[in-house]
Amino acid sequence: MENQRNLILAIVLSALVLLGWTLLSDRFLPTANPPSTKVVDGKVVPLPQPEALPAAPTIRDRAVVIADTPRVRIETPRLAGSINLKGARIDDLVLSTYKETIAKDSKPVRLLSPGGAPDAYFTGFGWTGDGVTLPGPDTVWQASGDVLAPGKPVTLNWANGRGQRFQILLEVDPSYMFTVRQTVGNGGTGAIAVKPYALVSRVGHSKDPDSWTMHTGPIGTFNGSANYGINFKDLDEDPAGERFSTTGGWLGFGDKYWLTALIPDQRSTVDAGFRGGESQRYQADIASAATIIPAGKAVTTTTRFFAGAKEVALLDGYEKSLGISQLDKAIDWGWFYWFEKPIFYLLDWLFRMVGNFGVAIILLTCIVRGLMFPIAQKQFASMAAMRVVQPKMKALQEKYKDDKQRLQQEMLKLYQEEKVNPLAGCLPILLQIPIFYALYKVLMLTIEMRHQPFALWIKDLSAPDPLTPLNLFGLIDWAPPQFIAIGVLPILLGVTMYYQFKLNPQQMDPVQQQVFSIMPWIFMFIMAGYATGLVLYWCASNILTIAQQKWLYSRHPALKAAAPAAPK
């Protein structure tokens, strides 16, 4: 009866863990990218690219909208698109080196789209002011060239017919940074006052979830401090948004892997902020102070615009070379920023050395386990000592089972006499927590692992393992729900964890014994939806730990020997 009660209690506790994790993980610890492959007839094939939602009646096909206006092409090694000469907008941009899916015929990732097309997302530049005719969203600019490319700037010109000339000089580097110089020349008879601005406008929320561990949506750095506290729902509830007066910094919109950011002159003070509008329209904008331009003079304001992938080394490089305050914080590293970036750079270096991200993860696991080996030796020595004193502990528990305070005193005295520390075995586990969390963040947030293959059926380490026995490894044309679609690697995780627990000294408490026997299979379900790269790390860590335990058991035979009988 007692064993049945313990078993029932262990099952209930495990069920609570599993259900509670399911409810909380999407909010606090998002799992992986959506599956990018599936197994059909035993072969791994890419999933088709998701179709866009049906457009509203007022939304037109993107190609039609782009063809309606005069444009300047954008051609760089990593970007392709065009500048809309009507309104001076960069509103057509794809990332040439990144694909939507792992399929060979997949389209490149689209970042910007013109207004009036699905998922409108663009940047624009202009001026506000009183008593002067200014260019607006319907102004058609004249371009000095037909292609914007690295080393080939383009100047947009417009004159208001009253003596003022407006210029927007556009430059782009080989990666994702645009430099925009807005110039007003006053050829009139009197002084004018103008205020230059730049904006990023987008329609709709990010397709990536905004969670406790990964911020998506409005983002920026103001006066040296990164701000992750504003999201799309805040702007829905309060369209007035938030305004900041900042010297240096940047602002824009961030998705999981992509970023648009307006970067003012880092020495100037600007007004910046976010606004909301109807039908999920959002805007990030910056405006410089009003400038008085005397007759015969001209004033230039320089702004940079980043539009591309959040590559760690690239963001760090821009931050250093251009002096942009905390541009690297476009990636929501979180509390362990100081620890996660070294983990990333080590993993990225290993990847560049071996050319396979999965192998790099395994090598990282070996390095971590190697660094922790001295601690593991102390852990096993402590476990051996604890096993020797277990009979004495059990005798004390029997003797003082009705006097908890006295039992604690006698147990503490026993630890001191035998020179053992019951918490020593917890140290490796505690050290593993920040390492595992740091790796989780690195594998979840950094684009460097996106669509990276490993071997055999694993074609994307940032997505869940697609090979599951529930449909006979793809031989049955059925896609089980993600919660139960346990892949081969999560199953291997459960098996290795179970074997690892079996190697540990058995717990004295029957309930703990039951919980430890069930937990590996609980974690098998929990980890099924996580990035394959993270599960691979855990599996490799378990296998190394098992090998390490085997070797250390040979050094500490007391752990394998039968526990001595309790003193009478």
VEXDO-287078 format. One record per residue (C-alpha): x negated, y negated, z negated; residue number from 1; residue in three letters. Coordinates in nm, 2 decimals. Example, Ala and Ser with C-alpha at 12.3 -4.5 7.8 and 13.67 -1.06 7.14 Angstrom:
2
R     c1     c2     c3 pos code
R  -1.23   0.45  -0.78   1  ala
R  -1.37   0.11  -0.71   2  ser
! end
This chain:
568
R     c1     c2     c3 pos code
R   0.00   0.00   0.00   1  met
R  -0.28  -0.24  -0.09   2  glu
R  -0.46  -0.17   0.24   3  asn
R  -0.14  -0.23   0.43   4  gln
R  -0.09  -0.56   0.25   5  arg
R  -0.44  -0.67   0.33   6  asn
R  -0.40  -0.57   0.70   7  leu
R  -0.07  -0.77   0.73   8  ile
R  -0.23  -1.07   0.56   9  leu
R  -0.53  -1.05   0.79  10  ala
R  -0.30  -1.03   1.10  11  ile
R  -0.09  -1.33   0.98  12  val
R  -0.40  -1.54   0.92  13  leu
R  -0.54  -1.45   1.26  14  ser
R  -0.21  -1.53   1.43  15  ala
R  -0.20  -1.87   1.25  16  leu
R  -0.55  -1.94   1.38  17  val
R  -0.46  -1.84   1.73  18  leu
R  -0.13  -2.03   1.75  19  leu
R  -0.27  -2.34   1.57  20  gly
R  -0.57  -2.35   1.80  21  trp
R  -0.34  -2.33   2.11  22  thr
R  -0.14  -2.63   1.98  23  leu
R  -0.44  -2.84   1.89  24  leu
R  -0.70  -2.76   2.15  25  ser
R  -0.55  -2.95   2.44  26  asp
R  -0.54  -3.27   2.23  27  arg
R  -0.87  -3.25   2.05  28  phe
R  -1.09  -3.00   2.24  29  leu
R  -0.98  -2.97   2.61  30  pro
R  -1.08  -2.65   2.76  31  thr
R  -1.22  -2.64   3.12  32  ala
R  -1.16  -2.78   3.46  33  asn
R  -0.86  -2.63   3.64  34  pro
R  -0.95  -2.29   3.79  35  pro
R  -1.13  -2.34   4.12  36  ser
R  -1.12  -1.98   4.24  37  thr
R  -0.91  -1.67   4.22  38  lys
R  -0.97  -1.30   4.29  39  val
R  -0.78  -1.15   4.58  40  val
R  -0.83  -0.78   4.68  41  asp
R  -1.14  -0.78   4.46  42  gly
R  -1.30  -1.08   4.64  43  lys
R  -1.35  -1.43   4.49  44  val
R  -1.18  -1.70   4.71  45  val
R  -1.14  -2.07   4.65  46  pro
R  -0.80  -2.20   4.55  47  leu
R  -0.64  -2.43   4.81  48  pro
R  -0.68  -2.80   4.76  49  gln
R  -0.38  -2.94   4.57  50  pro
R  -0.13  -3.13   4.78  51  glu
R  -0.05  -3.49   4.69  52  ala
R   0.29  -3.56   4.54  53  leu
R   0.56  -3.68   4.79  54  pro
R   0.51  -4.05   4.85  55  ala
R   0.78  -4.29   4.75  56  ala
R   0.97  -4.45   5.04  57  pro
R   0.76  -4.77   5.02  58  thr
R   0.43  -4.58   5.03  59  ile
R   0.28  -4.52   5.37  60  arg
R   0.02  -4.27   5.49  61  asp
R  -0.33  -4.38   5.39  62  arg
R  -0.46  -4.36   5.75  63  ala
R  -0.18  -4.58   5.87  64  val
R  -0.24  -4.84   5.60  65  val
R  -0.62  -4.85   5.67  66  ile
R  -0.56  -4.89   6.05  67  ala
R  -0.33  -5.19   5.99  68  asp
R  -0.61  -5.43   5.89  69  thr
R  -0.95  -5.54   6.02  70  pro
R  -1.23  -5.37   5.84  71  arg
R  -1.61  -5.34   5.79  72  val
R  -1.74  -4.98   5.76  73  arg
R  -1.93  -4.86   5.46  74  ile
R  -2.21  -4.61   5.53  75  glu
R  -2.46  -4.50   5.27  76  thr
R  -2.61  -4.16   5.19  77  pro
R  -2.35  -4.10   4.92  78  arg
R  -2.05  -4.32   5.02  79  leu
R  -1.82  -4.36   5.32  80  ala
R  -1.53  -4.59   5.37  81  gly
R  -1.45  -4.95   5.46  82  ser
R  -1.39  -5.30   5.33  83  ile
R  -1.05  -5.46   5.40  84  asn
R  -1.11  -5.81   5.55  85  leu
R  -0.75  -5.90   5.46  86  lys
R  -0.79  -6.00   5.10  87  gly
R  -1.17  -5.91   5.08  88  ala
R  -1.11  -5.58   4.91  89  arg
R  -1.32  -5.26   4.88  90  ile
R  -1.02  -5.03   4.90  91  asp
R  -1.13  -4.73   5.11  92  asp
R  -1.41  -4.51   4.95  93  leu
R  -1.50  -4.15   4.94  94  val
R  -1.79  -3.98   4.77  95  leu
R  -1.96  -3.80   5.05  96  ser
R  -2.17  -3.56   4.84  97  thr
R  -1.88  -3.44   4.62  98  tyr
R  -1.60  -3.21   4.73  99  lys
R  -1.25  -3.17   4.59 100  glu
R  -1.29  -2.79   4.57 101  thr
R  -1.56  -2.53   4.63 102  ile
R  -1.41  -2.43   4.96 103  ala
R  -1.64  -2.49   5.26 104  lys
R  -1.38  -2.70   5.44 105  asp
R  -1.29  -2.91   5.13 106  ser
R  -1.25  -3.28   5.18 107  lys
R  -1.48  -3.52   4.99 108  pro
R  -1.36  -3.67   4.67 109  val
R  -1.16  -3.99   4.73 110  arg
R  -1.22  -4.27   4.48 111  leu
R  -1.05  -4.58   4.63 112  leu
R  -0.74  -4.62   4.84 113  ser
R  -0.56  -4.93   4.97 114  pro
R  -0.25  -5.09   4.83 115  gly
R   0.06  -4.94   4.98 116  gly
R  -0.10  -4.60   5.01 117  ala
R  -0.07  -4.30   4.76 118  pro
R  -0.29  -4.35   4.45 119  asp
R  -0.38  -4.71   4.53 120  ala
R  -0.71  -4.80   4.37 121  tyr
R  -0.93  -5.10   4.49 122  phe
R  -1.14  -5.39   4.38 123  thr
R  -1.11  -5.75   4.49 124  gly
R  -1.29  -6.08   4.45 125  phe
R  -1.17  -6.44   4.46 126  gly
R  -1.13  -6.77   4.28 127  trp
R  -0.86  -6.96   4.09 128  thr
R  -0.84  -7.34   4.05 129  gly
R  -0.62  -7.65   4.08 130  asp
R  -0.62  -7.91   4.35 131  gly
R  -0.80  -7.69   4.60 132  val
R  -0.68  -7.45   4.87 133  thr
R  -0.82  -7.10   4.79 134  leu
R  -0.83  -6.77   4.97 135  pro
R  -0.57  -6.52   4.85 136  gly
R  -0.46  -6.16   4.91 137  pro
R  -0.34  -6.23   5.26 138  asp
R  -0.65  -6.43   5.37 139  thr
R  -0.83  -6.26   5.66 140  val
R  -1.20  -6.31   5.63 141  trp
R  -1.46  -6.32   5.91 142  gln
R  -1.75  -6.07   5.87 143  ala
R  -2.11  -6.12   5.98 144  ser
R  -2.14  -5.75   6.07 145  gly
R  -1.94  -5.44   6.13 146  asp
R  -2.13  -5.20   5.89 147  val
R  -2.23  -5.24   5.53 148  leu
R  -2.53  -5.01   5.45 149  ala
R  -2.84  -5.01   5.23 150  pro
R  -3.06  -5.29   5.36 151  gly
R  -2.78  -5.42   5.58 152  lys
R  -2.57  -5.68   5.38 153  pro
R  -2.25  -5.82   5.52 154  val
R  -2.12  -6.18   5.45 155  thr
R  -1.75  -6.26   5.45 156  leu
R  -1.67  -6.62   5.54 157  asn
R  -1.35  -6.83   5.52 158  trp
R  -1.29  -7.21   5.53 159  ala
R  -0.98  -7.38   5.40 160  asn
R  -0.99  -7.66   5.66 161  gly
R  -1.03  -7.92   5.39 162  arg
R  -1.41  -7.92   5.36 163  gly
R  -1.46  -7.61   5.13 164  gln
R  -1.62  -7.29   5.26 165  arg
R  -1.61  -6.96   5.07 166  phe
R  -1.85  -6.68   5.11 167  gln
R  -1.87  -6.33   4.97 168  ile
R  -2.21  -6.16   5.03 169  leu
R  -2.19  -5.78   4.99 170  leu
R  -2.49  -5.55   4.94 171  glu
R  -2.50  -5.18   4.86 172  val
R  -2.78  -4.95   4.74 173  asp
R  -2.83  -4.59   4.84 174  pro
R  -2.62  -4.47   4.55 175  ser
R  -2.31  -4.63   4.41 176  tyr
R  -2.39  -4.99   4.32 177  met
R  -2.25  -5.29   4.51 178  phe
R  -2.38  -5.64   4.46 179  thr
R  -2.13  -5.92   4.53 180  val
R  -2.23  -6.29   4.55 181  arg
R  -1.94  -6.53   4.56 182  gln
R  -2.03  -6.88   4.69 183  thr
R  -1.82  -7.19   4.72 184  val
R  -1.96  -7.48   4.92 185  gly
R  -1.79  -7.81   4.87 186  asn
R  -1.81  -8.02   5.19 187  gly
R  -1.52  -8.24   5.08 188  gly
R  -1.53  -8.60   4.95 189  thr
R  -1.47  -8.52   4.58 190  gly
R  -1.56  -8.27   4.32 191  ala
R  -1.36  -7.95   4.28 192  ile
R  -1.31  -7.70   3.99 193  ala
R  -1.30  -7.33   4.06 194  val
R  -1.32  -7.02   3.85 195  lys
R  -1.45  -6.70   4.02 196  pro
R  -1.30  -6.36   3.93 197  tyr
R  -1.33  -6.00   4.01 198  ala
R  -1.07  -5.72   3.95 199  leu
R  -1.01  -5.35   3.98 200  val
R  -0.65  -5.24   4.03 201  ser
R  -0.52  -4.89   4.02 202  arg
R  -0.18  -4.71   4.03 203  val
R  -0.11  -4.42   3.80 204  gly
R  -0.28  -4.25   3.51 205  his
R  -0.60  -4.05   3.54 206  ser
R  -0.54  -3.69   3.65 207  lys
R  -0.79  -3.59   3.37 208  asp
R  -0.66  -3.57   3.02 209  pro
R  -0.74  -3.84   2.76 210  asp
R  -0.82  -3.66   2.44 211  ser
R  -1.01  -3.69   2.11 212  trp
R  -1.33  -3.56   2.27 213  thr
R  -1.30  -3.71   2.62 214  met
R  -1.17  -4.06   2.69 215  his
R  -1.03  -4.14   3.03 216  thr
R  -0.87  -4.46   3.14 217  gly
R  -0.96  -4.82   3.06 218  pro
R  -1.32  -4.84   2.94 219  ile
R  -1.59  -5.10   2.88 220  gly
R  -1.87  -5.24   2.68 221  thr
R  -1.81  -5.58   2.51 222  phe
R  -2.08  -5.77   2.32 223  asn
R  -2.29  -5.46   2.29 224  gly
R  -2.02  -5.22   2.17 225  ser
R  -1.85  -4.95   2.38 226  ala
R  -1.47  -4.95   2.36 227  asn
R  -1.27  -4.62   2.40 228  tyr
R  -0.97  -4.75   2.21 229  gly
R  -0.75  -4.86   2.50 230  ile
R  -0.56  -4.61   2.71 231  asn
R  -0.30  -4.62   2.99 232  phe
R  -0.01  -4.57   2.74 233  lys
R  -0.12  -4.88   2.55 234  asp
R  -0.09  -5.08   2.86 235  leu
R   0.25  -4.93   2.94 236  asp
R   0.37  -5.04   2.60 237  glu
R   0.21  -5.38   2.61 238  asp
R   0.14  -5.50   2.96 239  pro
R  -0.04  -5.81   2.83 240  ala
R  -0.31  -5.57   2.74 241  gly
R  -0.62  -5.69   2.56 242  glu
R  -0.87  -5.97   2.63 243  arg
R  -1.23  -6.00   2.53 244  phe
R  -1.49  -6.28   2.55 245  ser
R  -1.82  -6.11   2.61 246  thr
R  -2.17  -6.18   2.70 247  thr
R  -2.30  -5.89   2.90 248  gly
R  -2.14  -5.56   2.92 249  gly
R  -1.90  -5.42   3.18 250  trp
R  -1.54  -5.29   3.22 251  leu
R  -1.33  -5.07   3.45 252  gly
R  -1.16  -4.73   3.47 253  phe
R  -1.32  -4.40   3.39 254  gly
R  -1.21  -4.05   3.49 255  asp
R  -1.38  -3.73   3.37 256  lys
R  -1.64  -3.75   3.64 257  tyr
R  -1.58  -4.08   3.82 258  trp
R  -1.61  -4.45   3.73 259  leu
R  -1.53  -4.79   3.87 260  thr
R  -1.69  -5.08   3.67 261  ala
R  -1.72  -5.45   3.71 262  leu
R  -2.05  -5.58   3.58 263  ile
R  -2.09  -5.95   3.54 264  pro
R  -2.42  -6.14   3.50 265  asp
R  -2.55  -6.00   3.17 266  gln
R  -2.66  -6.34   3.05 267  arg
R  -2.33  -6.52   3.11 268  ser
R  -2.02  -6.53   2.89 269  thr
R  -1.70  -6.41   3.07 270  val
R  -1.34  -6.35   2.99 271  asp
R  -1.26  -5.99   3.05 272  ala
R  -0.97  -5.75   2.98 273  gly
R  -0.71  -5.51   3.09 274  phe
R  -0.35  -5.56   3.19 275  arg
R  -0.05  -5.34   3.27 276  gly
R   0.23  -5.37   3.52 277  gly
R   0.54  -5.21   3.66 278  glu
R   0.53  -4.86   3.81 279  ser
R   0.21  -4.77   3.62 280  gln
R   0.00  -5.04   3.78 281  arg
R  -0.31  -5.14   3.58 282  tyr
R  -0.59  -5.40   3.62 283  gln
R  -0.93  -5.46   3.48 284  ala
R  -1.07  -5.80   3.55 285  asp
R  -1.34  -6.05   3.46 286  ile
R  -1.34  -6.43   3.51 287  ala
R  -1.63  -6.68   3.47 288  ser
R  -1.58  -7.02   3.32 289  ala
R  -1.45  -7.29   3.55 290  ala
R  -1.73  -7.47   3.74 291  thr
R  -1.72  -7.83   3.86 292  ile
R  -1.87  -7.84   4.21 293  ile
R  -1.96  -8.20   4.32 294  pro
R  -1.92  -8.30   4.69 295  ala
R  -2.21  -8.16   4.90 296  gly
R  -2.30  -7.89   4.65 297  lys
R  -2.25  -7.51   4.63 298  ala
R  -2.22  -7.27   4.34 299  val
R  -2.29  -6.89   4.35 300  thr
R  -2.17  -6.62   4.10 301  thr
R  -2.31  -6.27   4.11 302  thr
R  -2.12  -5.96   4.01 303  thr
R  -2.20  -5.60   4.05 304  arg
R  -1.95  -5.32   4.11 305  phe
R  -2.02  -4.95   4.04 306  phe
R  -1.80  -4.70   4.22 307  ala
R  -1.91  -4.34   4.20 308  gly
R  -2.00  -4.03   4.00 309  ala
R  -2.10  -4.06   3.64 310  lys
R  -2.44  -3.90   3.68 311  glu
R  -2.64  -3.92   3.36 312  val
R  -2.98  -4.00   3.50 313  ala
R  -2.83  -4.26   3.75 314  leu
R  -2.64  -4.44   3.47 315  leu
R  -2.95  -4.45   3.25 316  asp
R  -3.15  -4.58   3.55 317  gly
R  -2.91  -4.86   3.62 318  tyr
R  -2.90  -4.95   3.25 319  glu
R  -3.28  -4.99   3.24 320  lys
R  -3.35  -5.14   3.59 321  ser
R  -3.06  -5.38   3.60 322  leu
R  -3.03  -5.45   3.22 323  gly
R  -2.67  -5.34   3.21 324  ile
R  -2.56  -5.31   2.84 325  ser
R  -2.47  -4.94   2.75 326  gln
R  -2.37  -4.83   3.10 327  leu
R  -2.45  -4.48   2.99 328  asp
R  -2.16  -4.50   2.74 329  lys
R  -1.93  -4.46   3.05 330  ala
R  -1.97  -4.09   2.95 331  ile
R  -1.79  -4.04   2.61 332  asp
R  -2.07  -3.87   2.44 333  trp
R  -1.91  -3.91   2.09 334  gly
R  -2.07  -3.90   1.75 335  trp
R  -2.36  -3.67   1.85 336  phe
R  -2.47  -3.90   2.13 337  tyr
R  -2.83  -3.89   2.00 338  trp
R  -2.83  -3.51   2.00 339  phe
R  -2.62  -3.44   2.31 340  glu
R  -2.84  -3.63   2.56 341  lys
R  -3.16  -3.44   2.48 342  pro
R  -2.96  -3.12   2.51 343  ile
R  -2.84  -3.24   2.85 344  phe
R  -3.18  -3.34   2.97 345  tyr
R  -3.33  -3.01   2.86 346  leu
R  -3.06  -2.82   3.04 347  leu
R  -3.09  -3.03   3.35 348  asp
R  -3.47  -2.98   3.36 349  trp
R  -3.42  -2.61   3.33 350  leu
R  -3.17  -2.62   3.61 351  phe
R  -3.41  -2.81   3.84 352  arg
R  -3.69  -2.56   3.75 353  met
R  -3.49  -2.24   3.83 354  val
R  -3.22  -2.37   4.07 355  gly
R  -2.93  -2.18   3.90 356  asn
R  -2.72  -2.35   3.63 357  phe
R  -2.62  -2.02   3.47 358  gly
R  -2.98  -1.91   3.44 359  val
R  -3.06  -2.25   3.29 360  ala
R  -2.79  -2.20   3.02 361  ile
R  -2.94  -1.86   2.94 362  ile
R  -3.28  -2.01   2.91 363  leu
R  -3.15  -2.28   2.69 364  leu
R  -2.99  -2.01   2.47 365  thr
R  -3.33  -1.84   2.44 366  cys
R  -3.49  -2.17   2.34 367  ile
R  -3.23  -2.25   2.07 368  val
R  -3.25  -1.90   1.93 369  arg
R  -3.63  -1.91   1.93 370  gly
R  -3.63  -2.24   1.74 371  leu
R  -3.39  -2.10   1.48 372  met
R  -3.57  -1.77   1.44 373  phe
R  -3.76  -1.87   1.12 374  pro
R  -3.43  -1.97   0.97 375  ile
R  -3.28  -1.64   1.07 376  ala
R  -3.56  -1.46   0.89 377  gln
R  -3.48  -1.64   0.57 378  lys
R  -3.11  -1.57   0.62 379  gln
R  -3.18  -1.20   0.65 380  phe
R  -3.41  -1.20   0.35 381  ala
R  -3.13  -1.37   0.15 382  ser
R  -2.87  -1.12   0.28 383  met
R  -3.10  -0.83   0.17 384  ala
R  -3.13  -0.98  -0.18 385  ala
R  -2.75  -1.04  -0.20 386  met
R  -2.69  -0.68  -0.10 387  arg
R  -2.91  -0.56  -0.39 388  val
R  -2.72  -0.76  -0.64 389  val
R  -2.37  -0.68  -0.50 390  gln
R  -2.31  -0.39  -0.75 391  pro
R  -2.39  -0.63  -1.04 392  lys
R  -2.16  -0.89  -0.89 393  met
R  -1.88  -0.63  -0.87 394  lys
R  -1.93  -0.53  -1.23 395  ala
R  -1.90  -0.89  -1.34 396  leu
R  -1.59  -0.93  -1.14 397  gln
R  -1.43  -0.63  -1.31 398  glu
R  -1.55  -0.74  -1.65 399  lys
R  -1.43  -1.10  -1.63 400  tyr
R  -1.14  -1.06  -1.39 401  lys
R  -0.91  -1.24  -1.64 402  asp
R  -1.15  -1.52  -1.72 403  asp
R  -1.24  -1.71  -1.40 404  lys
R  -1.44  -1.98  -1.57 405  gln
R  -1.66  -1.72  -1.75 406  arg
R  -1.70  -1.53  -1.43 407  leu
R  -1.83  -1.83  -1.25 408  gln
R  -2.08  -1.89  -1.53 409  gln
R  -2.20  -1.53  -1.53 410  glu
R  -2.23  -1.52  -1.15 411  met
R  -2.44  -1.84  -1.15 412  leu
R  -2.66  -1.69  -1.42 413  lys
R  -2.70  -1.37  -1.21 414  leu
R  -2.81  -1.58  -0.91 415  tyr
R  -3.07  -1.76  -1.11 416  gln
R  -3.20  -1.44  -1.27 417  glu
R  -3.22  -1.25  -0.93 418  glu
R  -3.34  -1.57  -0.75 419  lys
R  -3.08  -1.54  -0.47 420  val
R  -2.88  -1.82  -0.30 421  asn
R  -2.54  -1.71  -0.17 422  pro
R  -2.52  -2.01   0.06 423  leu
R  -2.86  -1.94   0.23 424  ala
R  -2.69  -1.72   0.49 425  gly
R  -2.47  -2.00   0.60 426  cys
R  -2.75  -2.23   0.71 427  leu
R  -2.79  -2.08   1.07 428  pro
R  -2.42  -2.10   1.12 429  ile
R  -2.41  -2.46   1.01 430  leu
R  -2.70  -2.55   1.24 431  leu
R  -2.53  -2.37   1.53 432  gln
R  -2.22  -2.59   1.50 433  ile
R  -2.37  -2.92   1.62 434  pro
R  -2.57  -2.73   1.89 435  ile
R  -2.25  -2.56   2.01 436  phe
R  -2.05  -2.88   2.00 437  tyr
R  -2.32  -3.07   2.18 438  ala
R  -2.34  -2.80   2.45 439  leu
R  -1.95  -2.81   2.47 440  tyr
R  -1.96  -3.18   2.53 441  lys
R  -2.25  -3.15   2.79 442  val
R  -2.07  -2.88   2.99 443  leu
R  -1.74  -3.05   2.96 444  met
R  -1.83  -3.41   3.05 445  leu
R  -2.14  -3.41   3.28 446  thr
R  -2.08  -3.38   3.65 447  ile
R  -2.41  -3.19   3.69 448  glu
R  -2.23  -2.86   3.61 449  met
R  -1.92  -2.93   3.83 450  arg
R  -1.88  -2.66   4.09 451  his
R  -2.21  -2.50   4.00 452  gln
R  -2.22  -2.12   4.07 453  pro
R  -2.39  -1.85   3.86 454  phe
R  -2.38  -1.50   4.01 455  ala
R  -2.14  -1.24   4.15 456  leu
R  -1.78  -1.36   4.10 457  trp
R  -1.87  -1.68   3.90 458  ile
R  -1.86  -1.95   4.16 459  lys
R  -1.78  -2.25   3.92 460  asp
R  -1.93  -2.26   3.57 461  leu
R  -1.71  -2.56   3.48 462  ser
R  -1.39  -2.35   3.53 463  ala
R  -1.25  -2.05   3.34 464  pro
R  -1.37  -1.70   3.44 465  asp
R  -1.13  -1.60   3.73 466  pro
R  -1.19  -1.22   3.71 467  leu
R  -0.93  -1.05   3.48 468  thr
R  -0.83  -0.69   3.43 469  pro
R  -0.47  -0.80   3.39 470  leu
R  -0.42  -0.79   3.77 471  asn
R  -0.68  -0.52   3.82 472  leu
R  -0.95  -0.77   3.90 473  phe
R  -0.75  -0.93   4.19 474  gly
R  -0.62  -0.61   4.35 475  leu
R  -0.27  -0.69   4.24 476  ile
R  -0.13  -1.02   4.39 477  asp
R  -0.03  -1.17   4.06 478  trp
R  -0.18  -1.47   3.88 479  ala
R  -0.12  -1.41   3.50 480  pro
R  -0.07  -1.72   3.28 481  pro
R  -0.40  -1.88   3.18 482  gln
R  -0.34  -1.81   2.81 483  phe
R  -0.36  -1.43   2.87 484  ile
R  -0.57  -1.43   3.18 485  ala
R  -0.88  -1.31   2.99 486  ile
R  -1.18  -1.29   3.22 487  gly
R  -1.47  -1.05   3.20 488  val
R  -1.70  -1.29   3.02 489  leu
R  -1.45  -1.37   2.74 490  pro
R  -1.40  -0.99   2.70 491  ile
R  -1.78  -0.95   2.68 492  leu
R  -1.78  -1.23   2.42 493  leu
R  -1.53  -1.04   2.20 494  gly
R  -1.73  -0.71   2.23 495  val
R  -2.06  -0.87   2.15 496  thr
R  -1.91  -1.07   1.86 497  met
R  -1.75  -0.75   1.72 498  tyr
R  -2.07  -0.56   1.74 499  tyr
R  -2.26  -0.85   1.58 500  gln
R  -2.01  -0.85   1.29 501  phe
R  -2.04  -0.47   1.25 502  lys
R  -2.42  -0.51   1.21 503  leu
R  -2.37  -0.76   0.92 504  asn
R  -2.34  -0.63   0.56 505  pro
R  -1.98  -0.54   0.49 506  gln
R  -1.78  -0.79   0.30 507  gln
R  -1.66  -0.69  -0.05 508  met
R  -1.32  -0.85  -0.01 509  asp
R  -1.08  -0.62   0.19 510  pro
R  -0.90  -0.92   0.33 511  val
R  -1.23  -1.07   0.46 512  gln
R  -1.31  -0.73   0.61 513  gln
R  -0.98  -0.73   0.80 514  gln
R  -1.02  -1.09   0.92 515  val
R  -1.38  -1.03   1.04 516  phe
R  -1.27  -0.72   1.23 517  ser
R  -0.99  -0.92   1.41 518  ile
R  -1.17  -1.25   1.47 519  met
R  -1.37  -1.14   1.77 520  pro
R  -1.06  -1.06   1.96 521  trp
R  -0.90  -1.38   1.85 522  ile
R  -1.20  -1.57   1.99 523  phe
R  -1.17  -1.37   2.31 524  met
R  -0.83  -1.53   2.36 525  phe
R  -0.93  -1.87   2.25 526  ile
R  -1.23  -1.89   2.48 527  met
R  -1.05  -1.75   2.78 528  ala
R  -0.95  -2.10   2.90 529  gly
R  -1.29  -2.26   2.84 530  tyr
R  -1.56  -2.34   3.09 531  ala
R  -1.74  -2.02   3.20 532  thr
R  -2.07  -2.19   3.12 533  gly
R  -1.98  -2.23   2.76 534  leu
R  -1.87  -1.87   2.73 535  val
R  -2.19  -1.76   2.90 536  leu
R  -2.39  -1.95   2.64 537  tyr
R  -2.20  -1.78   2.35 538  trp
R  -2.24  -1.43   2.51 539  cys
R  -2.61  -1.48   2.56 540  ala
R  -2.64  -1.61   2.20 541  ser
R  -2.46  -1.30   2.07 542  asn
R  -2.68  -1.06   2.26 543  ile
R  -3.00  -1.23   2.14 544  leu
R  -2.86  -1.23   1.79 545  thr
R  -2.79  -0.86   1.81 546  ile
R  -3.14  -0.79   1.93 547  ala
R  -3.28  -1.02   1.65 548  gln
R  -3.07  -0.84   1.39 549  gln
R  -3.19  -0.50   1.50 550  lys
R  -3.55  -0.62   1.47 551  trp
R  -3.49  -0.79   1.13 552  leu
R  -3.31  -0.48   1.00 553  tyr
R  -3.64  -0.30   1.06 554  ser
R  -3.81  -0.56   0.84 555  arg
R  -3.55  -0.56   0.57 556  his
R  -3.43  -0.20   0.53 557  pro
R  -3.24  -0.29   0.21 558  ala
R  -2.97  -0.43   0.44 559  leu
R  -2.91  -0.09   0.60 560  lys
R  -2.96   0.12   0.29 561  ala
R  -2.66   0.22   0.08 562  ala
R  -2.59  -0.03  -0.19 563  ala
R  -2.71   0.09  -0.53 564  pro
R  -2.44   0.20  -0.78 565  ala
R  -2.30  -0.05  -1.01 566  ala
R  -2.44  -0.04  -1.36 567  pro
R  -2.22   0.11  -1.62 568  lys
! end
